[in-house]
Amino acid sequence: MSTPHSRMDGRFDFLHIARWIRENERVLDLGCGDGALLSLLKREKNARGYGVDLDAKNVAACIRNGVNVLQFNLERGLSGFEDNSFDHVIMSLSLQTVRHTVPILKEMLRVGHEAVVSFPNFGFAPHRAAIAAGRMPVSRHLPYQWFNSPNVRFFTIADFEALCAEENIVILECLSFADGAFITDDPNLNAEVALYRLGRPDLTA
Amino acid sequence: MKSSSVGQVTPKKAYFDAPIALKSGAALPEFSLAYETYGELNAAKSNAVLVCHALSGNHHVAGFYDPANKKETLGWWDNLVGPGKPLDTRRFFVVGVNNLGGCHGSTGPRSKNPATNRPYGADFPLVTVEDWVAAQARLADSLGIDTWAAVIGGSLGGMQALQWTLAFPDRVRHALVIASTPRLSAQNIAFNEVARQAILSDPDFHGGHYYAYTDDQGEEAIPRNGLKLARMVGHITYLSDSQLAEKFGRRLRHGKHRFHYDVEFEIESYLRHQGDKFACIFDANTYLLTTKALDYFDPAFEYDGNLRLALARARANFFVASFTTDWRFSPENSRELVYALLHNGLNVSYAEIDCPAGHDSFLLDDPCYHAALTAYLEGISL
């Protein structure tokens, strides 16, 4: 899996992710793109980070940016990673590109004490309007046409929270954004992007 | 920037008069290592990179010997090493070394045994990857290199890079382990055993003391057929099925089936040619002991097979690369190494290169492969 979005678009969420990371943490970034987030976390938090990306160009870019990168295919899962070997396992704007949604979320919470996930909200009002007008949504965070999209899962904030409840995944914190600004009023309708900090029931008691 | 060649080079030789104790329990009273260097060692001696060779390689990594025969005398990793190349000799001081037991200038089976004044032949002790690295450390001492900026190698060379980080954790800052493995599989050992049996059963082998014999033309007897067969079977395993299909397919030498045992298919011609060529430039005893060094290498052996424990000593930063079509040293082996390095909290980057050329991909200049290597080597501080 490679990062389908330019990380420039995602950069505003990096700052929010960085606030959730403590000093000297071990961080695994799945679909790490050019390594910009890990580079930021290394600089700001002295984090020891590893990125995972399948795209050869991203691998070279990460190495150029001084970031550890592993060219693994996430569809094969995280089975080689040991339990609790990271403080945070992050997947920024990539969950919608992974076919095995529940297994990857479970794996992230096995390998990491906590998981951080961000994704484009398909329930965003302009997307609903596009569907109502008879076309699939195309926007800044969903820049693809239906026939060339790397996205394989289409879900809203409400869908995601329902899945978490069903799978016993604890939502520790949630932030929603549109145009880089916080959305608090009906995020499922008004947010373009959602950012979650997730935990396991056994660690959050 | 356009890359260029390091130009004409001349091999050097370092002689060591202190004995070296080998892992097998044997020892060599003295030894020499043939080596080459490219670029300049900086004042801080912080820019030295050791290139370790694989089964058929040697110290002639880059440049050429004969300006009139550049192509024929080109170093085996010339596409990697030179001004403006991934291992840039304007920045790094690069050292290539022929391993102990080699047949291109370092002390090996063809060398004179000081105890008998005759070639060692079969009496040359089995050497291991650990012994090679210990000998390379002597060379580093003699060159005034306390710490390598990097040790790099492909295949068996990658094993040496890994071994450096275990034997001398403080003397190597970066290890580049390419198309390699922390241990051979049973299948790999099996291929090596076929190669060895081909040599050992050649009537011209004479128990390994063939240097003392002449053949019926009065030439020095060498187990040419055995070595040729060994190379042929090895060569098949270094290439991928799809690559052979593309290069040769079922193409016939004569355009029709002739129903004989001479060359019928082009692949047969190619393999025979490769085998013959190799038998002229390589020593059968060196081939034998090198395949054994491959088989024995297993840092986890003393840790009940636990590679993660075995690597606890390592301090280096790692670059690991494998090739998707390499079935001899498959990506799975490299991933196992990567996970063991992760377990020990070491810095590691891993590239799994989509290249059709099988194990030998590591010798080619696939753009993604060289881009990753270049990026990594540029990031090494001096």
Interface residues (C-beta under 8 A of the other chain):
Chain A: R26 R48 Y50 A56 K57 V59 A60 A61 C62 I63 R64 G66 N68 V69 L70 Q71 F72 G80 F81 E82 S85
Chain B: F319 R335 E336 V338 Y339 L342 H343 G345 N347 V348 S349 Y350 A351 E352 I353 D354 C368 A371 A372 T374 A375 Y376 E378 G379
